[in-house]
Amino acid sequence: MTELRSRVEPFACAPGLRLESHEKVAKLQFDALNDRFQRLEMLMERLERRLWLAVYGVAGVILAEAFQKFMNLTP
């Protein structure tokens, strides 16, 4: 009798299956959300790099114009 019970798989009732399927769906949704957050972070980093490049470009132009005016003033 003990051997027969050890060979039989445990009975999976409907609420247990429903919970398991809900957990799988929740995991898939969580993974998709994580993926979206990672892509958003990458886009924000790229935007930040472009912003700093624009700031350095504007500062370079201002310094170049100041240097040019300084060079025109001196003989």
C-alpha positions as CSV (number, residue, x, y, z in Angstrom):
1,M,0.0,0.0,0.0
2,T,2.8,2.4,0.8
3,E,4.5,1.7,-2.6
4,L,1.3,2.6,-4.4
5,R,1.0,5.9,-2.6
6,S,4.6,6.9,-3.4
7,R,4.0,6.3,-7.1
8,V,0.9,8.3,-7.4
9,E,1.4,12.0,-8.1
10,P,-0.2,14.5,-5.7
11,F,-3.6,15.6,-6.6
12,A,-3.7,19.1,-8.0
13,C,-7.0,20.8,-7.2
14,A,-8.5,23.6,-9.2
15,P,-7.8,26.5,-6.8
16,G,-4.1,25.4,-6.8
17,L,-3.9,25.4,-10.6
18,R,-5.6,28.8,-10.7
19,L,-3.1,30.2,-8.3
20,E,-0.2,28.8,-10.2
21,S,-1.5,30.2,-13.5
22,H,-2.0,33.6,-11.8
23,E,1.6,33.5,-10.5
24,K,2.9,32.7,-14.0
25,V,0.9,35.6,-15.5
26,A,2.1,38.0,-12.8
27,K,5.7,36.9,-13.4
28,L,5.4,37.5,-17.1
29,Q,3.9,41.0,-16.5
30,F,6.6,41.8,-13.9
31,D,9.3,40.7,-16.4
32,A,7.8,42.8,-19.1
33,L,7.6,45.8,-16.8
34,N,11.3,45.3,-15.8
35,D,12.2,45.2,-19.5
36,R,10.4,48.5,-20.1
37,F,12.0,50.2,-17.2
38,Q,15.5,49.1,-18.4
39,R,14.8,50.5,-21.9
40,L,13.5,53.7,-20.4
41,E,16.6,54.0,-18.3
42,M,18.8,53.5,-21.4
43,L,16.8,56.2,-23.2
44,M,17.2,58.6,-20.3
45,E,20.9,58.0,-20.2
46,R,21.2,58.7,-23.9
47,L,19.1,61.9,-23.5
48,E,21.3,63.0,-20.6
49,R,24.5,62.5,-22.7
50,R,23.0,64.6,-25.5
51,L,21.9,67.3,-23.1
52,W,25.5,67.5,-21.7
53,L,26.9,67.6,-25.2
54,A,24.6,70.5,-26.1
55,V,25.6,72.3,-22.9
56,Y,29.3,71.9,-23.6
57,G,28.8,73.0,-27.2
58,V,27.0,76.2,-26.1
59,A,29.7,76.9,-23.5
60,G,32.4,76.3,-26.2
61,V,30.8,78.7,-28.6
62,I,30.5,81.4,-25.9
63,L,34.2,80.9,-24.9
64,A,35.3,81.0,-28.6
65,E,33.4,84.2,-29.2
66,A,34.9,85.8,-26.0
67,F,38.4,84.7,-27.1
68,Q,37.8,86.1,-30.6
69,K,36.7,89.4,-29.2
70,F,39.7,89.5,-26.9
71,M,42.0,88.7,-29.9
72,N,40.4,91.6,-31.9
73,L,41.0,94.1,-29.0
74,T,44.7,93.4,-28.6
75,P,47.0,94.7,-31.4
